[in-house]
Amino acid sequence: MKLSDLPSIDFVDVDTATVEKAVLECYTNITGRTLAKADPIRLFLLFVADVIVQIMNKVNGTGKQNLLKYARGDNLDNLAALLHVERIASSPAVTTMQVTLSAERETETIVPAGTRIATSDKLYFATDKALVIAPGQTTGQVAATCQTAGTAGNNYKVGEISDIVDPVPYVQAITNITKSAGGAETETDDALRERVFEAPESFSVAGPAGAYEFWAKSANSAIDDVEAFTPEPGVVQVTPLLAGGTIPESELLKEVEKKLSADDIRPLTDNVKVVAPTAVPYEVDVSYYIDTDADAAAVQTSVSSAVKSYVEWQRAKLGRDIVPSRLVQYIMAVSGVKRVDVKQPTFIPVNHVQVAQERKVAVTMAGSEDE
């Protein structure tokens, strides 16, 4: 069962016409008067009925906040606490820094924990621990964490974090040797709601796939989809996918592996491997024709939005086959489009540890045609 499959619930049946009728009939029964449509008393009673409807809607909304399907904000946090699930706080990006000395030394060189290195746009990273470079060595590596939580520190390429803010004697350069990754915003209501729904999977002590998927998502709020399976006896492979279909970098994979390897999560007999999804590239090359009386500019904008929605849908989940008919469906839903000619993509099967990734998107309005 999926959370979305649960039936919709209303605690109070709110129908404005029914409330208005009840208020007017109540007045007539008490006073014996039948009110004309323009009677000031009738207008006042309609105002009272409107207030009653607003209160009923408030009661309905308040009642729904007790249900996982509808709860949000602090109400959702309190429901999550019943299953010992907490909202994932924002997390900073991480990377690995290489420290280079100006020359070999006869004594050890210590780079203190908290040494800051900045990007060209003044975003600061700080080393996680002290780095000791032994005598005769000129380089060393140390992990560093962005000082600003969230996604701001993500996607700095190798060498882009190199401005030394806190100079260290004998140190010539400090630069990142991995792409910064792992920064995420505070977990959204939708993501938390889904994790709470999946939380009972984590109660098992046998290590089912659902438990690994739950704990993998708990490692970082940027993780949107997870596949856990056993490729060989004793081995559990976990493949996470980030929001928006982004393939995680090595730093985040290490974070997930650390989470899943905890003694109170991993069964002793399991050898956990966290592996990034494999990209399945495809191109979009599509032409479309519009009705002769359609607003070409408006249709063009809407079609561009439809193609973007298709691309986002295609890369949002692991194992989602590349389906050209879905692209046709998105474009044909645009008012004014008459027909669609899809040259690319063709149907491409995608397995459970792969994710579709667009490489090139070309959309052409080929002309207009009579109906």
C-alpha positions in Angstrom: 0.0 0.0 0.0 1.2 3.5 -0.8 0.4 6.6 1.2 -1.3 8.1 -1.8 -3.6 5.2 -2.0 -5.3 6.0 1.4 -8.8 7.4 1.0 -9.4 11.1 1.4 -11.0 12.0 4.7 -13.3 14.9 5.7 -14.2 15.2 9.4 -17.0 17.7 8.7 -19.1 17.8 5.6 -18.9 21.5 4.5 -21.5 22.6 2.0 -22.1 26.3 1.9 -25.6 26.0 0.4 -26.7 23.5 3.1 -25.4 25.8 5.9 -27.1 28.9 4.5 -30.4 27.0 4.1 -30.2 25.7 7.7 -29.5 29.2 9.2 -32.4 30.8 7.2 -34.8 28.0 8.1 -33.8 28.2 11.8 -34.6 32.0 11.8 -37.9 31.4 10.0 -38.9 28.7 12.5 -38.1 30.9 15.5 -39.6 34.2 14.2 -42.3 33.0 11.8 -40.9 35.5 9.3 -40.0 34.6 5.7 -37.2 36.9 4.6 -37.0 38.5 1.2 -33.8 38.3 -0.8 -32.9 41.9 -0.1 -33.9 41.9 3.5 -31.0 43.3 5.7 -31.7 40.5 8.2 -31.2 37.9 5.5 -28.0 39.5 4.4 -26.8 39.5 8.0 -27.7 35.8 8.4 -25.8 35.0 5.2 -22.8 36.6 6.9 -23.3 34.4 9.9 -23.6 31.4 7.7 -20.3 32.3 6.0 -18.6 32.5 9.5 -20.0 29.1 10.3 -18.6 27.7 7.1 -15.2 29.1 7.9 -15.3 27.6 11.4 -16.3 24.2 9.9 -13.4 24.4 7.4 -11.1 25.2 10.3 -12.4 22.2 12.2 -11.9 20.0 9.2 -8.4 21.2 8.6 -7.5 20.8 12.3 -8.8 17.3 12.3 -6.8 16.4 9.2 -3.6 17.5 11.0 -3.9 14.4 13.1 -3.5 12.2 10.0 -0.2 11.4 8.4 -1.6 12.0 4.9 -2.4 15.6 5.6 -0.2 16.7 8.6 2.4 19.4 8.0 5.0 21.4 9.9 5.1 20.9 13.7 2.0 18.7 13.5 3.8 16.3 11.2 6.9 16.4 13.5 4.7 15.3 16.4 3.2 12.4 14.4 6.7 11.4 13.4 7.8 11.3 17.0 5.4 8.5 17.6 7.6 6.3 15.4 10.8 7.8 16.7 11.4 9.6 13.4 12.9 13.1 13.4 13.0 15.6 10.6 16.4 15.7 9.0 18.1 19.1 9.6 19.9 20.9 6.9 23.4 19.6 6.3 26.6 21.2 4.9 28.5 20.1 1.9 31.7 18.2 2.4 34.9 17.7 0.3 38.5 16.4 0.6 41.3 19.0 0.7 44.9 18.4 -0.2 47.5 20.4 1.7 50.8 21.2 -0.1 53.8 22.4 1.8 56.3 24.9 0.3 59.2 22.4 0.8 60.1 19.2 2.7 60.7 19.7 6.4 62.7 17.8 9.0 59.9 18.1 11.5 56.2 17.4 11.3 53.8 20.1 10.1 50.4 20.5 11.8 47.4 22.0 10.0 45.0 22.8 12.8 41.4 21.6 12.8 39.1 24.4 11.7 41.5 25.9 9.2 39.3 27.8 6.7 39.6 27.7 2.9 37.2 29.8 0.7 35.8 29.8 -2.7 36.1 32.7 -5.1 32.6 33.8 -4.1 33.6 33.8 -0.4 31.9 30.6 0.8 34.0 29.1 3.6 35.0 25.5 4.2 36.9 24.4 7.4 39.0 21.3 8.0 37.3 18.7 10.2 40.4 17.6 12.1 44.0 18.4 12.5 46.2 17.2 9.7 49.8 16.0 10.5 52.2 16.0 7.6 55.1 13.8 8.5 58.8 14.9 8.1 60.0 14.5 4.5 56.4 14.6 3.2 55.0 17.6 1.3 51.3 16.8 1.0 48.5 15.5 3.0 44.7 15.1 2.8 42.0 16.1 5.2 38.2 16.3 5.1 36.6 19.7 5.1 33.0 20.9 5.7 31.2 24.0 4.4 30.4 26.5 7.1 27.0 27.3 5.5 24.5 24.5 5.8 22.3 23.7 2.8 22.9 23.3 -0.9 25.0 26.4 -1.2 28.3 24.5 -0.8 27.5 21.8 -3.4 29.0 21.3 -6.8 32.4 23.2 -6.5 34.6 21.4 -8.9 38.2 20.2 -8.1 40.4 23.2 -7.4 37.6 25.7 -6.9 38.0 25.8 -3.1 41.6 27.1 -2.7 41.7 30.6 -1.1 43.4 30.1 2.3 41.6 32.2 4.9 43.7 31.0 7.9 47.4 30.9 6.8 49.5 28.1 8.3 53.3 28.3 8.4 55.0 26.4 5.6 51.7 25.6 3.8 51.8 26.8 0.2 48.4 25.6 -1.0 45.2 24.0 0.2 42.7 22.9 -2.5 39.8 20.5 -2.9 40.5 17.3 -4.8 36.9 16.1 -4.8 33.7 17.8 -6.0 31.9 19.2 -3.0 28.6 17.5 -2.3 26.2 16.3 0.4 24.7 19.7 1.3 21.0 19.6 1.7 18.2 21.8 3.0 15.9 20.8 5.9 13.8 17.8 5.1 10.5 18.8 3.4 7.1 17.8 4.7 6.5 15.4 1.8 9.9 13.7 2.3 9.3 13.3 6.0 5.8 12.1 5.5 7.1 9.3 3.2 9.8 8.3 5.7 7.3 8.1 8.6 5.1 5.9 6.4 8.1 3.7 5.7 9.4 3.7 9.3 7.9 0.4 10.4 10.3 -1.3 7.9 13.1 -0.2 10.2 11.8 -2.2 13.1 12.8 -5.5 11.7 16.1 -7.0 12.9 16.5 -9.2 9.8 17.7 -6.4 7.5 15.0 -6.3 4.8 15.3 -4.0 1.7 12.7 -1.6 3.1 14.8 -1.0 6.3 18.0 -0.3 4.3 16.0 2.2 2.1 14.5 3.9 5.2 17.9 4.4 6.9 19.6 5.5 3.6 17.0 8.2 3.2 17.6 9.2 6.9 21.3 9.9 6.1 20.6 13.1 4.1 17.5 15.0 3.2 18.7 15.3 -0.4 18.2 11.6 -1.0 14.9 11.1 -2.9 15.0 7.5 -4.0 16.9 4.4 -2.9 17.3 0.8 -4.2 18.5 -1.9 -1.9 19.1 -5.5 -3.0 21.5 -8.4 -2.6 23.7 -9.0 -5.7 25.4 -11.9 -4.0 25.1 -13.8 -0.7 26.2 -11.7 2.3 26.3 -8.4 0.3 23.8 -5.6 0.4 24.1 -3.0 -2.4 22.4 0.3 -1.7 22.0 2.8 -4.5 20.7 6.3 -3.6 19.4 9.0 -6.0 19.2 12.6 -5.0 16.3 15.0 -5.6 15.9 16.1 -9.2 17.6 12.9 -10.4 21.1 14.1 -9.4 23.7 11.3 -9.1 25.4 11.5 -5.7 29.1 12.2 -5.4 31.6 10.1 -3.4 31.3 12.2 -0.3 27.6 11.6 0.1 28.0 7.9 -0.7 30.5 7.7 2.2 27.9 9.4 4.4 25.2 6.9 3.6 27.6 4.0 4.0 28.6 5.3 7.5 24.9 5.5 8.4 24.1 2.0 7.2 27.1 0.5 8.8 26.2 1.5 12.4 26.0 -1.5 14.7 22.4 -0.8 15.6 21.3 -0.7 11.9 23.4 -3.3 10.0 22.9 -7.0 10.6 26.3 -8.5 11.5 26.4 -10.8 8.5 25.7 -8.0 5.9 28.5 -6.4 3.9 27.1 -3.1 2.9 28.2 -1.4 -0.3 26.8 2.0 -1.3 27.1 2.6 -5.0 26.0 5.5 -7.2 23.4 4.9 -9.9 24.5 4.4 -13.5 23.3 7.1 -15.9 21.4 6.0 -19.0 21.8 8.9 -21.5 19.2 9.9 -24.0 18.3 12.8 -26.2 15.1 14.7 -26.8 14.5 15.7 -30.4 10.8 16.5 -31.0 8.8 18.5 -33.5 5.2 19.6 -33.0 2.4 21.2 -35.1 -0.2 23.7 -33.8 -3.7 24.6 -34.8 -3.9 27.5 -37.2 -5.9 29.6 -34.8 -3.6 28.9 -31.8 -1.5 31.5 -30.1 1.9 30.4 -31.2 3.9 32.2 -28.5 1.7 30.9 -25.7 1.8 27.3 -27.1 5.6 27.5 -27.5 6.0 28.5 -23.8 3.6 25.8 -22.6 5.3 23.1 -24.7 8.7 24.1 -23.3 7.3 23.7 -19.8 5.8 20.3 -20.8 9.1 19.0 -22.1 10.8 20.2 -18.9 8.2 18.3 -16.9 8.8 15.2 -18.9 12.6 15.4 -18.4 12.1 15.9 -14.6 9.7 13.0 -14.5 12.1 10.8 -16.4 15.0 11.3 -14.1 13.1 11.4 -10.8 13.2 7.7 -10.0 15.6 4.8 -10.3 14.6 2.1 -12.8 12.2 4.4 -14.8 12.2 3.3 -18.4 12.7 6.0 -21.0 9.2 6.2 -22.5 8.7 8.4 -25.6 4.9 8.0 -25.5 5.0 9.8 -22.1 6.6 12.8 -23.8 3.8 12.8 -26.4 1.3 12.7 -23.6 2.9 15.7 -21.9 3.0 17.8 -25.1 -0.5 16.8 -26.4 -1.9 18.0 -23.1 -1.0 21.6 -24.2 -4.0 23.4 -25.7 -3.3 24.3 -29.3 -1.0 21.4 -30.1 -2.3 19.3 -33.0 0.3 16.6 -33.4 3.7 15.5 -32.2 6.6 13.9 -34.0 9.2 12.4 -31.7 12.5 11.5 -33.3 14.3 10.9 -30.0 14.1 9.3 -27.5 13.2 5.8 -28.5 12.1 3.3 -25.8 15.1 2.3 -23.6 14.7 0.0 -20.7 16.3 1.2 -17.4 17.2 -1.3 -14.7 16.7 -0.8 -11.0 20.1 0.8 -10.3 20.1 3.1 -13.4 18.6 6.5 -13.9 17.7 8.3 -17.1 19.7 11.4 -17.8 19.0 13.8 -20.7 22.0 14.9 -22.7 20.5 17.2 -25.3 17.0 18.6 -25.6 15.8 20.0 -28.9 12.1 21.1 -29.3 10.9 22.6 -32.6 7.6 24.1 -33.6 7.3 22.8 -37.2 4.3 24.8 -38.3 0.6 25.0 -38.1 -2.1 22.9 -39.7 -5.8 23.0 -40.2 -7.9 20.6 -38.2 
